[in-house]
Amino acid sequence: MRTSWMWIGLGAALLAGGCGDDRVPNAEVTNAAGPGPGAVQPKAAAPIAAIPADASMVVSGPIIVEHEVDLTAQRDGVVQKIYFDAPARVKSGALLAELDGRQIEANLEAAKAKTRSIEADLKNWEAEEQVLKADYARQKTLWDLGLTSQEQLEHARYKAESDQWDIKRVMETLNTAKDEERSLELELEKTKIRAPFSGLIARRYVREGQNVAKNDRLFWVTAEAPLLVRFTLPERMFGKIRAGQQVEVASADAAGEKHKGRVREVSPVVDPSSGTFEVLVELTGERGSLRPGMTASVHLEDPH
């Protein structure tokens, strides 16, 4: 029995020694499981390479021209005659088409006749003025000689003054008639569709006999030169591109061709929504196969 108690005491002592506070701290546990034996270790993100100071930049943009417009009808009417069609080249002011303006022409002739009538009436009043002035001068002479009454003298003076006001009234009526005549001339001019500048008719939208309304498209007219390329650059380039800088221009649609250009305009502000600013390049020399509407690449040498 004594031997059994000895073994029990020895076991209790050993148990107390294993439950002491001298513990080895465990490593911090994370929620992510470690990679398995066959897993591929992830690569670290490669740093972004800095752009060399002498690097060039290539940007692209559409080839445009400064003068390009859709001609629209300035009044309602029927297309009476078309004189040019695409792709004709026209001079500035050339008559491209004409709307039916016979009614306006008739109204204009009536307005001119009215103007002529008022002009004749004005001449009649001016002649009357000379007669009344002569009558007043005669009455004044008679008054000085004592051969006429004060009443007759005043009567002659008032008639002369009244005639002057009649002349002013007729002159204003004449001005109104001339304004109406001018208005009809402008309406008649609106029936004649003219080229606003020298260029190329790129498209015709109407045909003869078609009834058009005001603001309907009639022709698309575009200039052929100078060719321009508009593109945008990031704001970090602001201040590094200047007007007059020489560039090289090429297009995939004109393979093998390289053209010279110069920076024509640089926007003085940066668009806050996109962080970019606009640059306009003008091509110099022969245009070759380049045409408005193509996409061009602009090679900027040493933009930094």
VEXDOVO-316186 format. One record per residue (C-alpha): residue number from 1; residue in one letter; x negated, y negated, z negated. Coordinates in Angstrom, 3 decimals, always signed. Layout:
BEGIN
<node seq="NUM" type="A" X="X" Y="Y" Z="Z"/>
...
***
This chain:
BEGIN
<node seq="1" type="M" X="+0.000" Y="+0.000" Z="+0.000"/>
<node seq="2" type="R" X="-2.891" Y="-2.382" Z="-0.861"/>
<node seq="3" type="T" X="-4.484" Y="-1.643" Z="+2.516"/>
<node seq="4" type="S" X="-1.245" Y="-2.575" Z="+4.357"/>
<node seq="5" type="W" X="-1.066" Y="-5.958" Z="+2.643"/>
<node seq="6" type="M" X="-4.660" Y="-6.698" Z="+3.639"/>
<node seq="7" type="W" X="-3.904" Y="-6.121" Z="+7.318"/>
<node seq="8" type="I" X="-0.790" Y="-8.348" Z="+7.088"/>
<node seq="9" type="G" X="-2.796" Y="-11.198" Z="+5.563"/>
<node seq="10" type="L" X="-5.501" Y="-10.907" Z="+8.210"/>
<node seq="11" type="G" X="-2.899" Y="-11.133" Z="+11.025"/>
<node seq="12" type="A" X="-1.307" Y="-14.220" Z="+9.481"/>
<node seq="13" type="A" X="-4.699" Y="-15.967" Z="+9.302"/>
<node seq="14" type="L" X="-5.445" Y="-15.237" Z="+12.926"/>
<node seq="15" type="L" X="-1.989" Y="-16.550" Z="+13.953"/>
<node seq="16" type="A" X="-2.499" Y="-19.826" Z="+12.088"/>
<node seq="17" type="G" X="-5.854" Y="-20.368" Z="+13.798"/>
<node seq="18" type="G" X="-4.324" Y="-19.952" Z="+17.309"/>
<node seq="19" type="C" X="-1.603" Y="-22.572" Z="+16.622"/>
<node seq="20" type="G" X="-4.006" Y="-25.415" Z="+15.705"/>
<node seq="21" type="D" X="-3.999" Y="-28.942" Z="+17.226"/>
<node seq="22" type="D" X="-7.301" Y="-28.530" Z="+19.133"/>
<node seq="23" type="R" X="-5.594" Y="-28.092" Z="+22.521"/>
<node seq="24" type="V" X="-7.104" Y="-28.685" Z="+25.960"/>
<node seq="25" type="P" X="-5.072" Y="-31.388" Z="+27.790"/>
<node seq="26" type="N" X="-3.290" Y="-30.199" Z="+30.923"/>
<node seq="27" type="A" X="-3.772" Y="-31.913" Z="+34.284"/>
<node seq="28" type="E" X="-1.064" Y="-34.417" Z="+35.313"/>
<node seq="29" type="V" X="+1.795" Y="-32.693" Z="+37.118"/>
<node seq="30" type="T" X="+3.209" Y="-34.239" Z="+40.325"/>
<node seq="31" type="N" X="+6.458" Y="-33.579" Z="+42.124"/>
<node seq="32" type="A" X="+4.707" Y="-32.738" Z="+45.389"/>
<node seq="33" type="A" X="+3.503" Y="-29.206" Z="+45.860"/>
<node seq="34" type="G" X="-0.050" Y="-28.745" Z="+47.049"/>
<node seq="35" type="P" X="-0.750" Y="-27.512" Z="+50.557"/>
<node seq="36" type="G" X="-0.745" Y="-23.805" Z="+51.100"/>
<node seq="37" type="P" X="-3.817" Y="-21.811" Z="+52.071"/>
<node seq="38" type="G" X="-3.044" Y="-22.123" Z="+55.824"/>
<node seq="39" type="A" X="-1.782" Y="-25.738" Z="+55.830"/>
<node seq="40" type="V" X="-3.553" Y="-28.415" Z="+57.930"/>
<node seq="41" type="Q" X="-4.947" Y="-31.232" Z="+55.869"/>
<node seq="42" type="P" X="-3.454" Y="-34.668" Z="+56.920"/>
<node seq="43" type="K" X="-5.845" Y="-37.091" Z="+58.620"/>
<node seq="44" type="A" X="-6.460" Y="-40.548" Z="+57.265"/>
<node seq="45" type="A" X="-5.013" Y="-43.454" Z="+59.387"/>
<node seq="46" type="A" X="-7.570" Y="-44.765" Z="+61.823"/>
<node seq="47" type="P" X="-8.437" Y="-48.426" Z="+61.315"/>
<node seq="48" type="I" X="-7.264" Y="-50.861" Z="+64.059"/>
<node seq="49" type="A" X="-10.200" Y="-51.807" Z="+66.203"/>
<node seq="50" type="A" X="-10.887" Y="-55.506" Z="+66.429"/>
<node seq="51" type="I" X="-10.643" Y="-57.069" Z="+69.897"/>
<node seq="52" type="P" X="-14.093" Y="-58.056" Z="+71.107"/>
<node seq="53" type="A" X="-14.698" Y="-61.749" Z="+71.459"/>
<node seq="54" type="D" X="-15.511" Y="-61.392" Z="+75.174"/>
<node seq="55" type="A" X="-12.537" Y="-59.119" Z="+76.002"/>
<node seq="56" type="S" X="-10.157" Y="-60.020" Z="+78.812"/>
<node seq="57" type="M" X="-6.388" Y="-59.860" Z="+78.724"/>
<node seq="58" type="V" X="-3.898" Y="-58.770" Z="+81.366"/>
<node seq="59" type="V" X="-0.302" Y="-59.942" Z="+81.127"/>
<node seq="60" type="S" X="+2.575" Y="-59.605" Z="+83.554"/>
<node seq="61" type="G" X="+5.506" Y="-61.767" Z="+84.572"/>
<node seq="62" type="P" X="+7.828" Y="-62.490" Z="+87.491"/>
<node seq="63" type="I" X="+6.765" Y="-64.531" Z="+90.493"/>
<node seq="64" type="I" X="+9.069" Y="-67.518" Z="+90.765"/>
<node seq="65" type="V" X="+9.359" Y="-70.814" Z="+92.606"/>
<node seq="66" type="E" X="+10.269" Y="-74.167" Z="+91.147"/>
<node seq="67" type="H" X="+13.059" Y="-74.886" Z="+93.646"/>
<node seq="68" type="E" X="+15.679" Y="-72.134" Z="+93.769"/>
<node seq="69" type="V" X="+19.413" Y="-72.730" Z="+93.649"/>
<node seq="70" type="D" X="+22.825" Y="-71.287" Z="+94.403"/>
<node seq="71" type="L" X="+24.720" Y="-73.844" Z="+96.492"/>
<node seq="72" type="T" X="+28.337" Y="-74.036" Z="+95.360"/>
<node seq="73" type="A" X="+31.435" Y="-75.645" Z="+96.829"/>
<node seq="74" type="Q" X="+32.099" Y="-79.116" Z="+95.422"/>
<node seq="75" type="R" X="+35.781" Y="-79.017" Z="+96.402"/>
<node seq="76" type="D" X="+38.456" Y="-76.586" Z="+97.572"/>
<node seq="77" type="G" X="+38.684" Y="-75.897" Z="+101.290"/>
<node seq="78" type="V" X="+38.363" Y="-73.498" Z="+104.205"/>
<node seq="79" type="V" X="+34.965" Y="-72.719" Z="+105.686"/>
<node seq="80" type="Q" X="+35.237" Y="-74.148" Z="+109.189"/>
<node seq="81" type="K" X="+31.728" Y="-73.541" Z="+110.530"/>
<node seq="82" type="I" X="+28.501" Y="-71.838" Z="+109.431"/>
<node seq="83" type="Y" X="+25.361" Y="-73.148" Z="+111.124"/>
<node seq="84" type="F" X="+22.611" Y="-71.086" Z="+109.433"/>
<node seq="85" type="D" X="+22.402" Y="-67.570" Z="+108.073"/>
<node seq="86" type="A" X="+19.845" Y="-65.615" Z="+106.027"/>
<node seq="87" type="P" X="+16.881" Y="-65.461" Z="+106.388"/>
<node seq="88" type="A" X="+16.666" Y="-68.759" Z="+108.274"/>
<node seq="89" type="R" X="+14.194" Y="-71.440" Z="+107.259"/>
<node seq="90" type="V" X="+15.774" Y="-74.871" Z="+106.943"/>
<node seq="91" type="K" X="+14.631" Y="-78.418" Z="+106.371"/>
<node seq="92" type="S" X="+15.799" Y="-80.635" Z="+103.532"/>
<node seq="93" type="G" X="+19.207" Y="-82.135" Z="+104.388"/>
<node seq="94" type="A" X="+19.979" Y="-79.605" Z="+107.135"/>
<node seq="95" type="L" X="+23.720" Y="-78.939" Z="+107.596"/>
<node seq="96" type="L" X="+24.261" Y="-75.297" Z="+106.595"/>
<node seq="97" type="A" X="+28.048" Y="-75.085" Z="+106.745"/>
<node seq="98" type="E" X="+31.131" Y="-77.260" Z="+106.896"/>
<node seq="99" type="L" X="+34.554" Y="-77.099" Z="+105.275"/>
<node seq="100" type="D" X="+37.748" Y="-78.220" Z="+106.992"/>
<node seq="101" type="G" X="+37.945" Y="-81.959" Z="+106.325"/>
<node seq="102" type="R" X="+40.601" Y="-83.123" Z="+108.792"/>
<node seq="103" type="Q" X="+43.010" Y="-84.297" Z="+106.105"/>
<node seq="104" type="I" X="+40.291" Y="-86.316" Z="+104.409"/>
<node seq="105" type="E" X="+39.272" Y="-87.825" Z="+107.740"/>
<node seq="106" type="A" X="+42.878" Y="-88.938" Z="+108.359"/>
<node seq="107" type="N" X="+43.102" Y="-90.474" Z="+104.883"/>
<node seq="108" type="L" X="+39.781" Y="-92.197" Z="+105.455"/>
<node seq="109" type="E" X="+40.957" Y="-93.748" Z="+108.700"/>
<node seq="110" type="A" X="+44.082" Y="-95.046" Z="+106.945"/>
<node seq="111" type="A" X="+41.932" Y="-96.523" Z="+104.186"/>
<node seq="112" type="K" X="+39.688" Y="-98.234" Z="+106.736"/>
<node seq="113" type="A" X="+42.744" Y="-99.729" Z="+108.472"/>
<node seq="114" type="K" X="+43.995" Y="-101.030" Z="+105.121"/>
<node seq="115" type="T" X="+40.587" Y="-102.589" Z="+104.442"/>
<node seq="116" type="R" X="+40.622" Y="-104.334" Z="+107.814"/>
<node seq="117" type="S" X="+44.116" Y="-105.678" Z="+107.128"/>
<node seq="118" type="I" X="+43.092" Y="-107.121" Z="+103.773"/>
<node seq="119" type="E" X="+39.971" Y="-108.650" Z="+105.302"/>
<node seq="120" type="A" X="+42.162" Y="-110.435" Z="+107.888"/>
<node seq="121" type="D" X="+44.496" Y="-111.610" Z="+105.128"/>
<node seq="122" type="L" X="+41.512" Y="-112.970" Z="+103.225"/>
<node seq="123" type="K" X="+40.359" Y="-114.962" Z="+106.241"/>
<node seq="124" type="N" X="+43.854" Y="-116.420" Z="+106.549"/>
<node seq="125" type="W" X="+43.789" Y="-117.544" Z="+102.922"/>
<node seq="126" type="E" X="+40.322" Y="-119.017" Z="+103.372"/>
<node seq="127" type="A" X="+41.580" Y="-121.033" Z="+106.387"/>
<node seq="128" type="E" X="+44.550" Y="-122.170" Z="+104.335"/>
<node seq="129" type="E" X="+42.152" Y="-123.305" Z="+101.658"/>
<node seq="130" type="Q" X="+40.423" Y="-125.647" Z="+104.110"/>
<node seq="131" type="V" X="+43.789" Y="-127.151" Z="+105.146"/>
<node seq="132" type="L" X="+44.823" Y="-127.751" Z="+101.528"/>
<node seq="133" type="K" X="+41.476" Y="-129.285" Z="+100.725"/>
<node seq="134" type="A" X="+41.894" Y="-131.678" Z="+103.656"/>
<node seq="135" type="D" X="+45.417" Y="-132.584" Z="+102.476"/>
<node seq="136" type="Y" X="+44.164" Y="-133.288" Z="+98.982"/>
<node seq="137" type="A" X="+41.312" Y="-135.459" Z="+100.337"/>
<node seq="138" type="R" X="+43.803" Y="-137.453" Z="+102.457"/>
<node seq="139" type="Q" X="+46.166" Y="-137.945" Z="+99.520"/>
<node seq="140" type="K" X="+43.281" Y="-139.142" Z="+97.379"/>
<node seq="141" type="T" X="+42.279" Y="-141.694" Z="+100.029"/>
<node seq="142" type="L" X="+45.869" Y="-142.946" Z="+100.246"/>
<node seq="143" type="W" X="+45.992" Y="-143.132" Z="+96.468"/>
<node seq="144" type="D" X="+42.889" Y="-145.277" Z="+96.443"/>
<node seq="145" type="L" X="+44.551" Y="-147.595" Z="+99.000"/>
<node seq="146" type="G" X="+47.774" Y="-147.624" Z="+97.020"/>
<node seq="147" type="L" X="+49.733" Y="-146.024" Z="+99.860"/>
<node seq="148" type="T" X="+50.897" Y="-142.873" Z="+98.001"/>
<node seq="149" type="S" X="+52.368" Y="-141.966" Z="+94.669"/>
<node seq="150" type="Q" X="+50.736" Y="-140.190" Z="+91.740"/>
<node seq="151" type="E" X="+53.189" Y="-137.327" Z="+92.178"/>
<node seq="152" type="Q" X="+52.130" Y="-136.657" Z="+95.775"/>
<node seq="153" type="L" X="+48.451" Y="-136.719" Z="+94.782"/>
<node seq="154" type="E" X="+48.978" Y="-134.210" Z="+91.956"/>
<node seq="155" type="H" X="+51.056" Y="-132.004" Z="+94.252"/>
<node seq="156" type="A" X="+48.214" Y="-131.802" Z="+96.795"/>
<node seq="157" type="R" X="+45.648" Y="-131.039" Z="+94.079"/>
<node seq="158" type="Y" X="+47.698" Y="-128.237" Z="+92.534"/>
<node seq="159" type="K" X="+48.289" Y="-126.609" Z="+95.905"/>
<node seq="160" type="A" X="+44.531" Y="-126.597" Z="+96.612"/>
<node seq="161" type="E" X="+43.787" Y="-125.007" Z="+93.199"/>
<node seq="162" type="S" X="+46.567" Y="-122.428" Z="+93.651"/>
<node seq="163" type="D" X="+45.115" Y="-121.360" Z="+96.989"/>
<node seq="164" type="Q" X="+41.746" Y="-120.647" Z="+95.345"/>
<node seq="165" type="W" X="+43.382" Y="-118.220" Z="+92.914"/>
<node seq="166" type="D" X="+45.148" Y="-116.512" Z="+95.826"/>
<node seq="167" type="I" X="+41.786" Y="-116.055" Z="+97.525"/>
<node seq="168" type="K" X="+40.325" Y="-114.433" Z="+94.385"/>
<node seq="169" type="R" X="+43.327" Y="-112.099" Z="+94.166"/>
<node seq="170" type="V" X="+42.937" Y="-110.979" Z="+97.777"/>
<node seq="171" type="M" X="+39.201" Y="-110.502" Z="+97.291"/>
<node seq="172" type="E" X="+39.841" Y="-108.121" Z="+94.364"/>
<node seq="173" type="T" X="+42.403" Y="-106.252" Z="+96.478"/>
<node seq="174" type="L" X="+39.778" Y="-105.958" Z="+99.196"/>
<node seq="175" type="N" X="+37.223" Y="-104.583" Z="+96.713"/>
<node seq="176" type="T" X="+39.729" Y="-101.961" Z="+95.569"/>
<node seq="177" type="A" X="+40.401" Y="-100.928" Z="+99.157"/>
<node seq="178" type="K" X="+36.675" Y="-100.608" Z="+99.835"/>
<node seq="179" type="D" X="+36.248" Y="-98.460" Z="+96.701"/>
<node seq="180" type="E" X="+39.048" Y="-96.161" Z="+97.890"/>
<node seq="181" type="E" X="+37.380" Y="-95.962" Z="+101.269"/>
<node seq="182" type="R" X="+34.042" Y="-95.095" Z="+99.661"/>
<node seq="183" type="S" X="+35.707" Y="-92.425" Z="+97.501"/>
<node seq="184" type="L" X="+37.167" Y="-90.754" Z="+100.594"/>
<node seq="185" type="E" X="+33.777" Y="-90.903" Z="+102.305"/>
<node seq="186" type="L" X="+32.267" Y="-89.032" Z="+99.347"/>
<node seq="187" type="E" X="+35.036" Y="-86.433" Z="+99.495"/>
<node seq="188" type="L" X="+34.353" Y="-85.987" Z="+103.200"/>
<node seq="189" type="E" X="+30.651" Y="-85.587" Z="+102.481"/>
<node seq="190" type="K" X="+31.492" Y="-82.783" Z="+100.035"/>
<node seq="191" type="T" X="+32.854" Y="-80.763" Z="+102.963"/>
<node seq="192" type="K" X="+29.356" Y="-80.705" Z="+104.484"/>
<node seq="193" type="I" X="+27.040" Y="-78.183" Z="+102.835"/>
<node seq="194" type="R" X="+23.435" Y="-79.346" Z="+103.165"/>
<node seq="195" type="A" X="+20.101" Y="-77.884" Z="+102.104"/>
<node seq="196" type="P" X="+18.852" Y="-79.703" Z="+98.998"/>
<node seq="197" type="F" X="+15.220" Y="-79.010" Z="+99.901"/>
<node seq="198" type="S" X="+13.153" Y="-77.313" Z="+102.582"/>
<node seq="199" type="G" X="+13.098" Y="-73.570" Z="+102.103"/>
<node seq="200" type="L" X="+14.555" Y="-70.210" Z="+102.993"/>
<node seq="201" type="I" X="+18.185" Y="-69.088" Z="+102.969"/>
<node seq="202" type="A" X="+17.908" Y="-65.943" Z="+100.878"/>
<node seq="203" type="R" X="+21.616" Y="-65.048" Z="+100.924"/>
<node seq="204" type="R" X="+24.957" Y="-66.185" Z="+102.364"/>
<node seq="205" type="Y" X="+28.038" Y="-65.494" Z="+100.260"/>
<node seq="206" type="V" X="+30.868" Y="-66.730" Z="+102.530"/>
<node seq="207" type="R" X="+32.121" Y="-66.331" Z="+106.078"/>
<node seq="208" type="E" X="+33.932" Y="-68.600" Z="+108.513"/>
<node seq="209" type="G" X="+37.652" Y="-68.959" Z="+107.812"/>
<node seq="210" type="Q" X="+37.269" Y="-68.047" Z="+104.139"/>
<node seq="211" type="N" X="+39.171" Y="-70.152" Z="+101.625"/>
<node seq="212" type="V" X="+36.834" Y="-71.220" Z="+98.830"/>
<node seq="213" type="A" X="+37.495" Y="-72.934" Z="+95.529"/>
<node seq="214" type="K" X="+35.417" Y="-75.488" Z="+93.742"/>
<node seq="215" type="N" X="+32.212" Y="-74.000" Z="+92.243"/>
<node seq="216" type="D" X="+32.354" Y="-70.873" Z="+94.449"/>
<node seq="217" type="R" X="+28.887" Y="-69.768" Z="+95.609"/>
<node seq="218" type="L" X="+28.107" Y="-70.433" Z="+99.269"/>
<node seq="219" type="F" X="+24.357" Y="-69.978" Z="+99.836"/>
<node seq="220" type="W" X="+21.268" Y="-68.991" Z="+97.890"/>
<node seq="221" type="V" X="+18.412" Y="-71.256" Z="+98.963"/>
<node seq="222" type="T" X="+14.868" Y="-70.815" Z="+97.700"/>
<node seq="223" type="A" X="+11.577" Y="-72.529" Z="+98.350"/>
<node seq="224" type="E" X="+8.614" Y="-70.424" Z="+99.457"/>
<node seq="225" type="A" X="+5.839" Y="-72.344" Z="+97.759"/>
<node seq="226" type="P" X="+4.205" Y="-72.971" Z="+95.430"/>
<node seq="227" type="L" X="+4.403" Y="-69.519" Z="+93.842"/>
<node seq="228" type="L" X="+4.440" Y="-69.505" Z="+90.051"/>
<node seq="229" type="V" X="+4.060" Y="-66.794" Z="+87.425"/>
<node seq="230" type="R" X="+5.683" Y="-67.276" Z="+84.027"/>
<node seq="231" type="F" X="+4.694" Y="-65.107" Z="+81.076"/>
<node seq="232" type="T" X="+4.400" Y="-65.224" Z="+77.295"/>
<node seq="233" type="L" X="+1.430" Y="-64.826" Z="+74.964"/>
<node seq="234" type="P" X="+1.308" Y="-64.043" Z="+71.234"/>
<node seq="235" type="E" X="+0.964" Y="-66.974" Z="+68.887"/>
<node seq="236" type="R" X="-2.606" Y="-65.985" Z="+67.953"/>
<node seq="237" type="M" X="-3.554" Y="-67.141" Z="+71.460"/>
<node seq="238" type="F" X="-2.047" Y="-70.589" Z="+70.914"/>
<node seq="239" type="G" X="-4.616" Y="-73.272" Z="+71.575"/>
<node seq="240" type="K" X="-6.936" Y="-70.897" Z="+73.452"/>
<node seq="241" type="I" X="-5.206" Y="-71.212" Z="+76.842"/>
<node seq="242" type="R" X="-5.396" Y="-74.633" Z="+78.451"/>
<node seq="243" type="A" X="-4.001" Y="-76.273" Z="+81.566"/>
<node seq="244" type="G" X="-6.367" Y="-75.994" Z="+84.527"/>
<node seq="245" type="Q" X="-7.881" Y="-72.679" Z="+83.411"/>
<node seq="246" type="Q" X="-8.649" Y="-70.374" Z="+86.355"/>
<node seq="247" type="V" X="-7.065" Y="-66.897" Z="+86.432"/>
<node seq="248" type="E" X="-6.773" Y="-63.923" Z="+88.758"/>
<node seq="249" type="V" X="-3.363" Y="-62.722" Z="+89.956"/>
<node seq="250" type="A" X="-2.455" Y="-59.357" Z="+91.478"/>
<node seq="251" type="S" X="+0.691" Y="-57.303" Z="+92.053"/>
<node seq="252" type="A" X="+1.390" Y="-53.591" Z="+92.388"/>
<node seq="253" type="D" X="+3.678" Y="-54.448" Z="+95.305"/>
<node seq="254" type="A" X="+0.717" Y="-55.994" Z="+97.157"/>
<node seq="255" type="A" X="-1.937" Y="-53.354" Z="+96.556"/>
<node seq="256" type="G" X="-5.506" Y="-54.413" Z="+97.205"/>
<node seq="257" type="E" X="-4.754" Y="-58.130" Z="+97.132"/>
<node seq="258" type="K" X="-6.251" Y="-60.435" Z="+94.549"/>
<node seq="259" type="H" X="-5.279" Y="-64.071" Z="+94.337"/>
<node seq="260" type="K" X="-6.566" Y="-67.063" Z="+92.486"/>
<node seq="261" type="G" X="-4.449" Y="-69.182" Z="+90.255"/>
<node seq="262" type="R" X="-4.661" Y="-71.879" Z="+87.628"/>
<node seq="263" type="V" X="-2.761" Y="-72.515" Z="+84.449"/>
<node seq="264" type="R" X="-0.257" Y="-75.237" Z="+85.248"/>
<node seq="265" type="E" X="+1.697" Y="-75.563" Z="+82.002"/>
<node seq="266" type="V" X="+1.328" Y="-74.330" Z="+78.443"/>
<node seq="267" type="S" X="+4.283" Y="-74.623" Z="+76.107"/>
<node seq="268" type="P" X="+3.520" Y="-77.031" Z="+73.264"/>
<node seq="269" type="V" X="+5.545" Y="-74.954" Z="+70.774"/>
<node seq="270" type="V" X="+5.795" Y="-71.339" Z="+69.627"/>
<node seq="271" type="D" X="+9.156" Y="-69.574" Z="+69.729"/>
<node seq="272" type="P" X="+9.822" Y="-68.686" Z="+66.066"/>
<node seq="273" type="S" X="+12.119" Y="-65.784" Z="+66.937"/>
<node seq="274" type="S" X="+9.513" Y="-63.896" Z="+68.987"/>
<node seq="275" type="G" X="+6.240" Y="-65.440" Z="+67.845"/>
<node seq="276" type="T" X="+5.231" Y="-66.179" Z="+71.448"/>
<node seq="277" type="F" X="+4.733" Y="-69.192" Z="+73.699"/>
<node seq="278" type="E" X="+5.196" Y="-69.591" Z="+77.447"/>
<node seq="279" type="V" X="+2.499" Y="-70.119" Z="+80.056"/>
<node seq="280" type="L" X="+3.055" Y="-71.067" Z="+83.703"/>
<node seq="281" type="V" X="+0.427" Y="-70.185" Z="+86.312"/>
<node seq="282" type="E" X="+0.406" Y="-71.599" Z="+89.846"/>
<node seq="283" type="L" X="-1.123" Y="-69.579" Z="+92.684"/>
<node seq="284" type="T" X="-3.709" Y="-71.371" Z="+94.781"/>
<node seq="285" type="G" X="-4.733" Y="-70.497" Z="+98.330"/>
<node seq="286" type="E" X="-2.977" Y="-68.043" Z="+100.616"/>
<node seq="287" type="R" X="-0.081" Y="-66.085" Z="+99.121"/>
<node seq="288" type="G" X="-0.642" Y="-62.961" Z="+101.240"/>
<node seq="289" type="S" X="+2.102" Y="-60.406" Z="+100.612"/>
<node seq="290" type="L" X="+3.332" Y="-62.025" Z="+97.413"/>
<node seq="291" type="R" X="+6.938" Y="-63.117" Z="+97.425"/>
<node seq="292" type="P" X="+9.294" Y="-64.644" Z="+94.836"/>
<node seq="293" type="G" X="+10.884" Y="-61.963" Z="+92.669"/>
<node seq="294" type="M" X="+7.847" Y="-59.658" Z="+92.546"/>
<node seq="295" type="T" X="+6.136" Y="-58.807" Z="+89.274"/>
<node seq="296" type="A" X="+2.555" Y="-60.012" Z="+89.035"/>
<node seq="297" type="S" X="-0.303" Y="-59.258" Z="+86.666"/>
<node seq="298" type="V" X="-2.406" Y="-62.161" Z="+85.451"/>
<node seq="299" type="H" X="-5.983" Y="-61.442" Z="+84.416"/>
<node seq="300" type="L" X="-7.168" Y="-63.907" Z="+81.793"/>
<node seq="301" type="E" X="-10.935" Y="-63.971" Z="+81.511"/>
<node seq="302" type="D" X="-12.334" Y="-64.511" Z="+78.029"/>
<node seq="303" type="P" X="-9.144" Y="-65.961" Z="+76.581"/>
<node seq="304" type="H" X="-10.724" Y="-66.131" Z="+73.111"/>
***
